[in-house]
Amino acid sequence: MTQLANNFLVPFGYGEILHEERVGGGCINDCWRLLLDSGESHFLKVNDHAPVNFFTAESKSLEALAEQSLLRIPTVLLAKENFILMEDLGVGLPNLNYWKTLGEGLASLHSCKNSNFGFLIDNYCGSTLQRNPTIQDGFEFFKEHRLLTLSSEAFDQKLIEEGDLKRIELIASNLTNWIPIQSPVLIHGDLWSGNVHCDRDGNPCLVDPAAYWGWAEADLAMTELFGNFNREFYESYESVSDIEKDWRERSPLYNLYHLLNHLILFGPSYLGNIRSVIKRFT
């Protein structure tokens, strides 16, 4: 790895690598913590098979969050076709205010309203292309560029049946029956527990975003998809935001997008969860 990483970094003026430590937890990229001869420590993500704009798109998401968020976001040092180099946040244990800070920080991020849904560019949720055209209608955006795009892809890959597809199309065409009108706000876009990092000082940081201007409830919903965050997170978020108190009733609708994405990325173990959501809303 050292020679490979040096080939990445030295041409861009980052010096020689003295020590490297492989970092686990990712299923798409190879991740390394690097100590350079300058004494600085950086975080490197590598994927030689990534789409050409994969890491530059991640860089745009991180930069957008950093401009608006009170929470710590890793600074991007360099983003190229097959790697991204960022500051090393270190690793620590959550401090006493960890969940309160995270809840209030996310609520602050979600207070950053925009006139349109979408984003500056298309990006990726996991390794799946995420289309982000600028649209004023949030229902149309979520219908066309979240639910229908992925359900059609899942059907084409024979991961869902025609009946599943038709029922998802029915849900997508009737989102206004369940989802209230919401302003577009800047969201993380892939907010499960693995994408919240505890830095060396015990503070929460947001990493690996798939950011766009979307519904705040969609970001909150994903925090419940693979096990809830700490209760203090939700209490602190709700105490400083104008989120509807019944947002959890709609979480499965928002998470249908992520379940479809996981079905495409990881296979049929997610089909049962998808069909449970379909059954509930049709």
Residue pairs with C-beta under 8 A, 6 or more apart in sequence:
1 20
1 22
1 32
2 17
2 20
4 46
5 17
5 20
5 32
5 34
5 44
5 46
6 16
6 17
8 44
8 46
8 80
8 83
8 85
9 15
9 17
9 34
9 36
9 44
9 85
10 16
12 78
14 36
14 38
14 42
14 77
14 78
14 85
15 36
15 37
15 38
16 36
16 37
17 34
17 35
17 36
17 37
18 35
18 36
18 37
19 34
19 35
20 32
20 33
20 34
20 35
21 32
21 33
21 34
22 30
22 31
22 32
23 31
23 32
23 33
23 43
24 31
25 31
25 194
26 45
28 47
28 126
28 127
29 45
29 46
29 47
29 50
30 45
30 46
30 47
31 43
31 44
31 45
31 46
32 43
32 44
32 45
32 46
33 41
33 42
33 43
33 44
33 88
34 41
34 42
34 43
34 44
34 88
35 41
36 42
41 88
41 90
42 77
42 85
42 86
42 87
42 88
43 74
43 85
43 86
43 87
43 88
43 89
44 83
44 84
44 85
44 86
45 55
45 83
45 84
45 86
46 82
46 83
47 54
47 55
47 82
47 83
48 82
50 81
50 82
50 127
51 124
51 127
51 129
52 81
53 121
53 122
54 81
54 124
54 127
55 79
55 80
55 81
55 82
55 83
55 84
56 79
56 80
56 81
57 121
57 122
57 123
57 124
58 79
58 84
58 123
58 124
58 208
58 209
59 76
59 79
59 84
60 119
60 120
60 121
60 123
60 211
61 119
61 123
61 189
61 209
61 210
61 211
62 73
62 74
62 76
62 86
62 209
62 211
63 76
64 119
64 120
64 186
64 211
65 73
65 109
65 186
65 188
65 206
65 209
65 211
66 73
66 75
68 109
68 112
68 186
69 105
69 108
69 109
69 206
70 104
70 105
70 108
70 109
71 101
71 102
71 105
71 106
71 109
71 203
71 204
71 205
71 206
72 89
72 199
72 203
72 204
72 205
72 206
73 205
73 206
73 207
74 86
74 87
74 89
74 205
74 207
75 86
75 87
76 84
76 85
76 86
77 85
77 86
77 87
78 84
78 85
79 85
89 197
89 199
89 200
89 205
89 207
90 199
90 200
90 201
91 197
91 198
91 199
91 200
92 198
92 199
92 200
92 201
92 202
92 203
93 198
93 202
94 198
94 202
94 204
95 201
95 202
95 203
98 198
98 202
98 203
98 204
99 204
99 229
99 230
99 231
99 232
99 233
99 236
100 232
100 233
100 236
101 203
101 204
101 236
102 196
102 204
102 229
102 233
102 236
103 232
103 233
103 234
103 235
103 236
103 237
103 238
103 239
103 240
104 236
104 237
104 240
105 204
106 188
106 191
106 219
106 220
106 237
107 236
107 237
107 240
107 241
107 243
108 240
109 185
109 186
109 187
109 188
110 185
110 186
110 187
110 216
110 219
110 241
110 243
111 185
111 241
112 185
112 186
113 183
113 184
113 185
114 183
114 184
114 185
114 186
114 213
115 136
115 184
116 134
116 135
116 136
116 184
116 213
117 134
117 135
117 136
117 137
117 138
117 141
117 142
117 184
117 212
117 213
117 214
118 132
118 133
118 134
118 135
118 141
118 145
118 184
118 212
118 213
119 132
119 134
119 211
119 212
119 213
120 132
121 132
122 129
122 130
122 131
122 132
123 130
123 132
123 189
123 210
123 211
123 212
124 130
124 210
125 189
125 190
125 210
125 258
125 261
126 190
126 210
126 261
126 262
126 265
127 265
128 150
128 261
128 264
128 265
130 145
130 189
130 210
130 212
131 145
131 149
132 145
132 212
133 141
133 145
135 141
135 145
138 181
138 182
138 184
138 214
138 215
139 175
139 176
139 179
141 214
142 172
142 175
142 179
142 214
142 215
142 218
142 257
143 172
143 173
143 175
144 172
146 257
147 168
147 171
147 172
147 256
147 257
147 260
148 168
148 169
148 172
150 257
150 260
150 261
150 264
151 160
151 164
151 165
151 168
151 169
151 172
151 260
152 165
153 264
154 160
154 165
154 260
154 263
154 264
155 161
155 162
155 164
155 165
157 264
159 263
159 264
159 267
159 268
159 271
160 168
160 263
160 271
160 274
164 274
164 275
164 278
167 278
167 282
168 256
168 260
168 278
170 282
171 253
171 256
171 278
171 281
171 282
175 253
178 249
178 250
178 253
178 281
179 215
179 217
179 250
179 253
180 244
182 215
182 216
182 217
184 213
184 214
184 215
185 213
185 214
185 215
185 216
186 211
186 212
186 213
187 211
187 212
187 213
187 214
187 215
187 216
187 218
187 219
188 195
188 206
188 209
188 210
188 211
188 219
189 209
189 210
189 211
189 212
189 214
189 219
190 208
190 209
190 210
190 222
190 258
191 206
191 219
191 220
191 222
191 223
192 222
192 223
192 225
192 226
193 223
193 226
193 227
193 229
194 208
195 206
195 207
195 208
195 209
196 204
196 205
196 206
196 207
196 229
197 204
197 205
197 206
197 207
198 204
198 205
199 205
215 254
216 241
216 243
217 243
217 244
217 247
217 250
217 251
217 254
218 254
218 257
220 234
220 237
220 243
220 247
220 251
221 247
221 248
221 250
221 251
221 252
221 253
221 254
221 255
222 254
222 255
222 258
223 229
223 233
224 248
224 251
224 255
225 251
225 255
225 258
225 259
228 234
237 243
238 245
252 276
252 277
252 280
252 281
253 277
253 281
255 277
256 274
256 277
256 278
259 270
259 273
259 274
259 277
260 270
260 274
262 270
263 270
263 271
263 274
